[in-house]
């Protein structure tokens, strides 16, 4: 994505996260669908889907997307920020804080 590109992950991932956090799940799903046209296999996209599915009350779907992201990051540095976010979400899905 280029600087100022409002069509790629640089726009959609934070927008999806903000809409999910605000409870605007319909808008988050619309942006996620758009992102998935080009970035469906990206672990960051999978993490966004997992967070959205958790917020929507779909823990099984959240876990499936999260597991795909975690598998991709299996050899990532332990302090890789998206990996840390994924592990925090996994803990939440497992009943943690």
Buried (B, 14 or more C-beta within 10 A) or exposed (E): EEEEEEEEBBBBBEBBBEBBEEEEBEBBBBBBEBBBEEBEEBBBBBBBBBBBBBBBEBBEBBBBBBBBBBEBBEEBEEEEEBBEBBBEBBEBBEEEE
